[in-house]
Structures are given as C-alpha cells and as structure tokens.
Amino acid sequence: MSLFHQDYQVQREDYANAGRVSSSIKSVLKQMGLNPNVLRNIAVACYEAEINMIIHSEGGEIELNIAEDGLLSIHFNDHGPGISDLEKAMSPGWSTASEKAREFGFGAGMGLPNIKRVSDEFEIETSPQGTRLMIGFRI
C-alpha cells in the first residue's frame, strides 16, 4: 500500500519546463522532512531522468510513490522510441542527444550512469514502444 502517490506529465522537447517535475518532487519531499543527503540524490536522479524523457522520448508520465515499508520509488514511463543500445547508454559520455538538446546544454551522456550511481534501486526496460525506468530510495 502506498502512503503517498503523485503523478506528473512530461512533454517531448519541452525545454522551457525542463526540471519542473523534479523540482516539484524535491519540494514535496523537502516539506516531508526527508534527510537532505537522500533528498539531494533523489533530486539528481529525478532531474536526469526527466531531462532524458524531454530529449529522447515522445513524452510520458512520472509517478512518485512512498510505500509503507519506507521505499520511495519514482517510475518514469515514456512513449517511444526506446533506447537503441542500452549497454552503450549506460556508459559515461555516450549520447544520442540532438543538436537542439546540445544547444540547451544537455546531452553529455551522463544521465543514466548518474541515476544508477545515486539510486538504491535501478531497473530499466526499453523497447521501440518506450522506456520504463524505476528508481528507488530507502527513506
């Protein structure tokens, strides 16, 4: 059973609002009194995943859940095209970001490696229909 649940939407190439969802999640969790170190890791992971959705997908949904057992999970479910080479995408510095994304300062190829590094749990599935990422934090 979930103690807390919140849903968010992310639009394709919505650079003007990049980081809006992760900022909102950070604000909600800060009000709940989360440990600042855990909160920082959540903010980093959430921002990286949100940016990846804006840059690489057709948009999607983000779900924040806090379970009774103390696991905070964030699910990122996007709509296509999927990650063509997940092994390479997990390698620091590898990026398929467009020139437009790079003009905004994104596309360094550190998103997935950073997310995995700061998360307690990390699960990813990808197909041409989309990518599903779950990151978890023990709070």
MDTraj code that builds the backbone (N, CA, C; nanometers):
import mdtraj as md
import numpy as np

residues = "MET SER LEU PHE HIS GLN ASP TYR GLN VAL GLN ARG GLU ASP TYR ALA ASN ALA GLY ARG VAL SER SER SER ILE LYS SER VAL LEU LYS GLN MET GLY LEU ASN PRO ASN VAL LEU ARG ASN ILE ALA VAL ALA CYS TYR GLU ALA GLU ILE ASN MET ILE ILE HIS SER GLU GLY GLY GLU ILE GLU LEU ASN ILE ALA GLU ASP GLY LEU LEU SER ILE HIS PHE ASN ASP HIS GLY PRO GLY ILE SER ASP LEU GLU LYS ALA MET SER PRO GLY TRP SER THR ALA SER GLU LYS ALA ARG GLU PHE GLY PHE GLY ALA GLY MET GLY LEU PRO ASN ILE LYS ARG VAL SER ASP GLU PHE GLU ILE GLU THR SER PRO GLN GLY THR ARG LEU MET ILE GLY PHE ARG ILE".split()
xyz = np.array([
    [0.0837, -0.1186, 0.0000],
    [0.0000, 0.0000, 0.0000],
    [0.0886, 0.1254, 0.0000],
    [0.0407, 0.2247, -0.0694],
    [0.1164, 0.3481, -0.0838],
    [0.0728, 0.4508, 0.0206],
    [0.1712, 0.5109, 0.0877],
    [0.1428, 0.6194, 0.1813],
    [0.1229, 0.7516, 0.1077],
    [0.1891, 0.7622, -0.0069],
    [0.1830, 0.8857, -0.0849],
    [0.1991, 0.8510, -0.2312],
    [0.1220, 0.9171, -0.3166],
    [0.1309, 0.8945, -0.4608],
    [0.1036, 1.0271, -0.5325],
    [0.1838, 1.0547, -0.6343],
    [0.1633, 1.1744, -0.7154],
    [0.2039, 1.1432, -0.8585],
    [0.1259, 1.1902, -0.9553],
    [0.1540, 1.1705, -1.0977],
    [0.1902, 1.3038, -1.1632],
    [0.2796, 1.2952, -1.2620],
    [0.3238, 1.4135, -1.3364],
    [0.3316, 1.3780, -1.4846],
    [0.3235, 1.4778, -1.5698],
    [0.3349, 1.4602, -1.7145],
    [0.4591, 1.5333, -1.7654],
    [0.5237, 1.4755, -1.8655],
    [0.6397, 1.5372, -1.9300],
    [0.6137, 1.5375, -2.0804],
    [0.6381, 1.6507, -2.1430],
    [0.6158, 1.6652, -2.2868],
    [0.7472, 1.6583, -2.3642],
    [0.7399, 1.6059, -2.4822],
    [0.8551, 1.5970, -2.5724],
    [0.9124, 1.7362, -2.6005],
    [1.0440, 1.7477, -2.5911],
    [1.1184, 1.8696, -2.6249],
    [1.0664, 1.9944, -2.5532],
    [1.0138, 1.9785, -2.4328],
    [0.9632, 2.0914, -2.3551],
    [1.0773, 2.1505, -2.2724],
    [1.1746, 2.2076, -2.3417],
    [1.2939, 2.2605, -2.2762],
    [1.2613, 2.3773, -2.1827],
    [1.1560, 2.4506, -2.2118],
    [1.1184, 2.5641, -2.1272],
    [1.0791, 2.5190, -1.9866],
    [1.0290, 2.3974, -1.9744],
    [0.9875, 2.3455, -1.8439],
    [1.0781, 2.2343, -1.7926],
    [1.1939, 2.2188, -1.8541],
    [1.2873, 2.1133, -1.8133],
    [1.3251, 2.1303, -1.6667],
    [1.3029, 2.0270, -1.5884],
    [1.3342, 2.0307, -1.4465],
    [1.2155, 2.0664, -1.3581],
    [1.1039, 2.1031, -1.4181],
    [0.9851, 2.1426, -1.3421],
    [0.9348, 2.0295, -1.2536],
    [0.9240, 1.9083, -1.3095],
    [0.8732, 1.7946, -1.2319],
    [0.9699, 1.7587, -1.1204],
    [1.0980, 1.7490, -1.1513],
    [1.1943, 1.7117, -1.0469],
    [1.1988, 1.8176, -0.9372],
    [1.1818, 1.9438, -0.9715],
    [1.1771, 2.0498, -0.8721],
    [1.0529, 2.0366, -0.7837],
    [0.9414, 2.0031, -0.8441],
    [0.8177, 1.9838, -0.7686],
    [0.8304, 1.8653, -0.6727],
    [0.8886, 1.7560, -0.7208],
    [0.9086, 1.6381, -0.6360],
    [1.0010, 1.6728, -0.5191],
    [1.1091, 1.7439, -0.5478],
    [1.2021, 1.7836, -0.4418],
    [1.1313, 1.8690, -0.3369],
    [1.0484, 1.9609, -0.3813],
    [0.9766, 2.0489, -0.2900],
    [0.8814, 1.9702, -0.1994],
    [0.8067, 1.8780, -0.2571],
    [0.7137, 1.7950, -0.1805],
    [0.7891, 1.7130, -0.0761],
    [0.8989, 1.6516, -0.1167],
    [0.9753, 1.5661, -0.0258],
    [1.0472, 1.6471, 0.0817],
    [1.0902, 1.7668, 0.0472],
    [1.1549, 1.8539, 0.1461],
    [1.0546, 1.8908, 0.2558],
    [0.9298, 1.9192, 0.2165],
    [0.8254, 1.9511, 0.3137],
    [0.7965, 1.8322, 0.4055],
    [0.8209, 1.7109, 0.3565],
    [0.8006, 1.5906, 0.4373],
    [0.9155, 1.5674, 0.5351],
    [1.0222, 1.6461, 0.5204],
    [1.1339, 1.6360, 0.6130],
    [1.2344, 1.5273, 0.5810],
    [1.2485, 1.4914, 0.4530],
    [1.3466, 1.3890, 0.4156],
    [1.4887, 1.4323, 0.4495],
    [1.5710, 1.3347, 0.4783],
    [1.7131, 1.3564, 0.5017],
    [1.7717, 1.4335, 0.3828],
    [1.8432, 1.5443, 0.4071],
    [1.8972, 1.6251, 0.2966],
    [1.9882, 1.5479, 0.2012],
    [2.0656, 1.4511, 0.2509],
    [2.1531, 1.3729, 0.1620],
    [2.0715, 1.2849, 0.0684],
    [1.9678, 1.2221, 0.1224],
    [1.8798, 1.1389, 0.0395],
    [1.8050, 1.2284, -0.0592],
    [1.7577, 1.3414, -0.0119],
    [1.6845, 1.4351, -0.0969],
    [1.7709, 1.4819, -0.2145],
    [1.8977, 1.5085, -0.1890],
    [1.9886, 1.5504, -0.2965],
    [2.0013, 1.4403, -0.4018],
    [2.0175, 1.3147, -0.3595],
    [2.0283, 1.2041, -0.4548],
    [1.9002, 1.1873, -0.5360],
    [1.7859, 1.2014, -0.4704],
    [1.6580, 1.1915, -0.5413],
    [1.6481, 1.3028, -0.6457],
    [1.6858, 1.4247, -0.6071],
    [1.6780, 1.5383, -0.6990],
    [1.7678, 1.5184, -0.8210],
    [1.8886, 1.4691, -0.7984],
    [1.9817, 1.4438, -0.9095],
    [1.9236, 1.3394, -1.0050],
    [1.8809, 1.2264, -0.9502],
    [1.8298, 1.1173, -1.0329],
    [1.7033, 1.1587, -1.1079],
    [1.6145, 1.2261, -1.0383],
    [1.4887, 1.2668, -1.0984],
    [1.5121, 1.3673, -1.2122],
    [1.5994, 1.4637, -1.1901],
    [1.6295, 1.5629, -1.2929],
    [1.6882, 1.4952, -1.4175],
    [1.7851, 1.4075, -1.3975],
    [1.8484, 1.3389, -1.5115],
    [1.7451, 1.2590, -1.5912],
    [1.6564, 1.1877, -1.5216],
    [1.5566, 1.1062, -1.5902],
    [1.4538, 1.1927, -1.6623],
    [1.4128, 1.3016, -1.5983],
    [1.3176, 1.3928, -1.6618],
    [1.3774, 1.4530, -1.7890],
    [1.5018, 1.4959, -1.7824],
    [1.5682, 1.5528, -1.9000],
    [1.5778, 1.4488, -2.0112],
    [1.6117, 1.3240, -1.9757],
    [1.6176, 1.2187, -2.0767],
    [1.4831, 1.2027, -2.1473],
    [1.3740, 1.2097, -2.0705],
    [1.2407, 1.1977, -2.1316],
    [1.2152, 1.3129, -2.2282],
    [1.2520, 1.4343, -2.1892],
    [1.2302, 1.5517, -2.2739],
    [1.3122, 1.5418, -2.4021],
    [1.4365, 1.4992, -2.3891],
    [1.5273, 1.4941, -2.5037],
    [1.4981, 1.3775, -2.5977],
    [1.4772, 1.2589, -2.5415],
    [1.4809, 1.1367, -2.6227],
    [1.3470, 1.0707, -2.6509],
    [1.2394, 1.1090, -2.5818],
    [1.1138, 1.0360, -2.5999],
    [1.0059, 1.1240, -2.6607],
    [0.8889, 1.0651, -2.6748],
    [0.7716, 1.1377, -2.7219],
    [0.6913, 1.1921, -2.6041],
    [0.7531, 1.1964, -2.4850],
    [0.6852, 1.2398, -2.3637],
    [0.6415, 1.1203, -2.2815],
    [0.5873, 1.1471, -2.1645],
    [0.5441, 1.0369, -2.0811],
    [0.5001, 1.0817, -1.9432],
    [0.4959, 0.9837, -1.8530],
    [0.4467, 1.0058, -1.7183],
    [0.5536, 0.9721, -1.6152],
    [0.5476, 1.0440, -1.5047],
    [0.6339, 1.0179, -1.3899],
    [0.5428, 0.9932, -1.2712],
    [0.5693, 0.8859, -1.1972],
    [0.4894, 0.8523, -1.0795],
    [0.5805, 0.8471, -0.9582],
    [0.5436, 0.9223, -0.8564],
    [0.6145, 0.9221, -0.7288],
    [0.5318, 0.8419, -0.6295],
    [0.5959, 0.7450, -0.5625],
    [0.5275, 0.6630, -0.4634],
    [0.6140, 0.6499, -0.3391],
    [0.5495, 0.6550, -0.2246],
    [0.6161, 0.6224, -0.0992],
    [0.5362, 0.5090, -0.0362],
    [0.6012, 0.3955, -0.0195],
    [0.5355, 0.2774, 0.0338],
    [0.5473, 0.2719, 0.1859],
    [0.4618, 0.1929, 0.2466],
    [0.4629, 0.1771, 0.3923],
    [0.5963, 0.1242, 0.4437],
    [0.6663, 0.0462, 0.3614],
    [0.7939, -0.0117, 0.4050],
    [0.9101, 0.0874, 0.3968],
    [0.8820, 0.2129, 0.3571],
    [0.9858, 0.3152, 0.3531],
    [1.0591, 0.3250, 0.2212],
    [1.0114, 0.2557, 0.1182],
    [1.0753, 0.2673, -0.0126],
    [1.0068, 0.3785, -0.0909],
    [1.0845, 0.4762, -0.1290],
    [1.0368, 0.5810, -0.2172],
    [1.0760, 0.5391, -0.3581],
    [0.9785, 0.5271, -0.4465],
    [1.0087, 0.4883, -0.5844],
    [0.9537, 0.5926, -0.6800],
    [1.0279, 0.6123, -0.7865],
    [0.9849, 0.7028, -0.8922],
    [0.9915, 0.6241, -1.0225],
    [0.8777, 0.6198, -1.0917],
    [0.8659, 0.5464, -1.2173],
    [0.8567, 0.6472, -1.3314],
    [0.9417, 0.6297, -1.4304],
    [0.9441, 0.7131, -1.5500],
    [0.9011, 0.6250, -1.6664],
    [0.7856, 0.6540, -1.7236],
    [0.7309, 0.5735, -1.8325],
    [0.7142, 0.6634, -1.9543],
    [0.7985, 0.6411, -2.0547],
    [0.7885, 0.7272, -2.1721],
    [0.7349, 0.6512, -2.2924],
    [0.6999, 0.7285, -2.3942],
    [0.6403, 0.6760, -2.5161],
    [0.7427, 0.6841, -2.6288],
    [0.8051, 0.5720, -2.6617],
    [0.8953, 0.5575, -2.7725],
    [1.0009, 0.6664, -2.7864],
    [1.1022, 0.6423, -2.8590],
    [1.1303, 0.5269, -2.9434],
    [1.2100, 0.4163, -2.8736],
    [1.2354, 0.4293, -2.7456],
    [1.3189, 0.3321, -2.6755],
    [1.4660, 0.3661, -2.6916],
    [1.5484, 0.2916, -2.6211],
    [1.6934, 0.3112, -2.6253],
    [1.7515, 0.2045, -2.7172],
    [1.8178, 0.2468, -2.8233],
    [1.8655, 0.1520, -2.9247],
    [1.9746, 0.0599, -2.8728],
    [2.0608, 0.1093, -2.7851],
    [2.1692, 0.0277, -2.7304],
    [2.1840, 0.0613, -2.5822],
    [2.1141, -0.0145, -2.4995],
    [2.1115, 0.0140, -2.3564],
    [2.2500, 0.0024, -2.2936],
    [2.3294, -0.0932, -2.3374],
    [2.4644, -0.1090, -2.2823],
    [2.5481, 0.0174, -2.3063],
    [2.5426, 0.0710, -2.4267],
    [2.6160, 0.1947, -2.4561],
    [2.5580, 0.3121, -2.3777],
    [2.4247, 0.3167, -2.3650],
    [2.3599, 0.4266, -2.2934],
    [2.3999, 0.4294, -2.1468],
    [2.4399, 0.3160, -2.0922],
    [2.4841, 0.3091, -1.9535],
    [2.6313, 0.3462, -1.9385],
    [2.6990, 0.3701, -2.0493],
    [2.8411, 0.4066, -2.0479],
    [2.8558, 0.5584, -2.0367],
    [2.9324, 0.6068, -1.9386],
    [2.9514, 0.7514, -1.9234],
    [3.0040, 0.8162, -2.0515],
    [2.9380, 0.9248, -2.0921],
    [2.9831, 1.0006, -2.2080],
    [2.9183, 0.9636, -2.3389],
    [2.8447, 0.8531, -2.3448],
    [2.7803, 0.8132, -2.4702],
    [2.6444, 0.8809, -2.4798],
    [2.6179, 0.9486, -2.5891],
    [2.4930, 1.0227, -2.6028],
    [2.4424, 1.0208, -2.7460],
    [2.3102, 1.0205, -2.7579],
    [2.2455, 1.0345, -2.8881],
    [2.1633, 1.1638, -2.8925],
    [2.1946, 1.2581, -2.8049],
    [2.1190, 1.3832, -2.7981],
    [2.1291, 1.4605, -2.9291],
    [2.0203, 1.5239, -2.9649],
    [2.0153, 1.6039, -3.0870],
    [2.0953, 1.7331, -3.0696],
    [2.1204, 1.7986, -3.1816],
    [2.1882, 1.9287, -3.1764],
    [2.1062, 2.0288, -3.0967],
    [1.9739, 2.0220, -3.1104],
    [1.8872, 2.1131, -3.0352],
    [1.9078, 2.0943, -2.8854],
    [1.9118, 1.9692, -2.8395],
    [1.9339, 1.9413, -2.6966],
    [2.0705, 1.9929, -2.6531],
    [2.1697, 1.9737, -2.7369],
    [2.3050, 2.0193, -2.7034],
    [2.3129, 2.1724, -2.6966],
    [2.2347, 2.2399, -2.7794],
    [2.2305, 2.3865, -2.7746],
    [2.1799, 2.4355, -2.6392],
    [2.0939, 2.3568, -2.5755],
    [2.0416, 2.3914, -2.4433],
    [2.1340, 2.3441, -2.3309],
    [2.2459, 2.2824, -2.3671],
    [2.3427, 2.2390, -2.2670],
    [2.3224, 2.0973, -2.2175],
    [2.2361, 2.0209, -2.2839],
    [2.2101, 1.8826, -2.2448],
    [2.2843, 1.7877, -2.3385],
    [2.2888, 1.6601, -2.3020],
    [2.3440, 1.5595, -2.3920],
    [2.4870, 1.5199, -2.3631],
    [2.5306, 1.5319, -2.2387],
    [2.6685, 1.4941, -2.2035],
    [2.6866, 1.3436, -2.1901],
    [2.5769, 1.2697, -2.1910],
    [2.5879, 1.1247, -2.1810],
    [2.6107, 1.0739, -2.0398],
    [2.5704, 1.1519, -1.9416],
    [2.5907, 1.1110, -1.8022],
    [2.4594, 1.0800, -1.7304],
    [2.3465, 1.0938, -1.7986],
    [2.2165, 1.0762, -1.7358],
    [2.1979, 0.9419, -1.6677],
    [2.1958, 0.8336, -1.7449],
    [2.1725, 0.7012, -1.6862],
    [2.2819, 0.6602, -1.5882],
    [2.4099, 0.6821, -1.6203],
    [2.5129, 0.6477, -1.5209],
    [2.4950, 0.7232, -1.3888],
    [2.4595, 0.8515, -1.3942],
    [2.4378, 0.9283, -1.2713],
    [2.3165, 0.8776, -1.1942],
    [2.2098, 0.8462, -1.2656],
    [2.0892, 0.7952, -1.1998],
    [2.1208, 0.6666, -1.1248],
    [2.1875, 0.5757, -1.1907],
    [2.2207, 0.4475, -1.1279],
    [2.3126, 0.4677, -1.0074],
    [2.4083, 0.5575, -1.0196],
    [2.5059, 0.5816, -0.9134],
    [2.4409, 0.6324, -0.7850],
    [2.3404, 0.7190, -0.7955],
    [2.2824, 0.7802, -0.6751],
    [2.1593, 0.7078, -0.6215],
    [2.1090, 0.6083, -0.6935],
    [1.9872, 0.5372, -0.6534],
    [2.0195, 0.4114, -0.5746],
    [1.9302, 0.3762, -0.4819],
    [1.9426, 0.2489, -0.4105],
    [1.8922, 0.1332, -0.4961],
    [1.7935, 0.1594, -0.5792],
    [1.7395, 0.0599, -0.6711],
    [1.7292, 0.1223, -0.8092],
    [1.7545, 0.0413, -0.9125],
    [1.7553, 0.0901, -1.0503],
    [1.7109, -0.0238, -1.1404],
    [1.5996, -0.0064, -1.2080],
    [1.5507, -0.1064, -1.3037],
    [1.5104, -0.0331, -1.4305],
    [1.5518, -0.0866, -1.5443],
    [1.5187, -0.0230, -1.6715],
    [1.4816, -0.1288, -1.7739],
    [1.3761, -0.0998, -1.8487],
    [1.3319, -0.1833, -1.9604],
    [1.3060, -0.0894, -2.0775],
    [1.3447, -0.1331, -2.1966],
    [1.3243, -0.0457, -2.3119],
    [1.2829, -0.1276, -2.4331],
    [1.2004, -0.0688, -2.5168],
    [1.1554, -0.1286, -2.6422],
    [1.1191, -0.0139, -2.7359],
    [1.0900, -0.0422, -2.8615],
    [1.0504, 0.0662, -2.9521],
    [0.9240, 0.1408, -2.9070],
    [0.8459, 0.0813, -2.8186],
    [0.7255, 0.1474, -2.7687],
    [0.7552, 0.2459, -2.6557],
    [0.8730, 0.2325, -2.5937],
    [0.9081, 0.3252, -2.4871],
    [1.0029, 0.2649, -2.3862],
    [1.0380, 0.3453, -2.2887],
    [1.1305, 0.3032, -2.1842],
    [1.0622, 0.3192, -2.0497],
    [1.0843, 0.2208, -1.9631],
    [1.0322, 0.2245, -1.8273],
    [1.1513, 0.2181, -1.7323],
    [1.1634, 0.3208, -1.6508],
    [1.2722, 0.3284, -1.5541],
    [1.2110, 0.3392, -1.4153],
    [1.2605, 0.2570, -1.3228],
    [1.2197, 0.2679, -1.1837],
    [1.3449, 0.2905, -1.1015],
    [1.3406, 0.3977, -1.0217],
    [1.4495, 0.4225, -0.9289],
    [1.3901, 0.4231, -0.7885],
    [1.4648, 0.3667, -0.6951],
    [1.4156, 0.3574, -0.5586],
    [1.5170, 0.4083, -0.4582],
    [1.4643, 0.4596, -0.3483],
    [1.5453, 0.5142, -0.2416],
    [1.4889, 0.4676, -0.1091],
    [1.5747, 0.4191, -0.0204],
    [1.5301, 0.3790, 0.1127],
    [1.5280, 0.5032, 0.2014],
    [1.4084, 0.5371, 0.2463],
    [1.3968, 0.6560, 0.3314],
    [1.3609, 0.6087, 0.4675],
])
top = md.Topology()
chain = top.add_chain()
for i, resn in enumerate(residues, 1):
    res = top.add_residue(resn, chain, resSeq=i)
    for name in ("N", "CA", "C"):
        top.add_atom(name, md.element.get_by_symbol(name[0]), res)
traj = md.Trajectory(xyz[None], top)
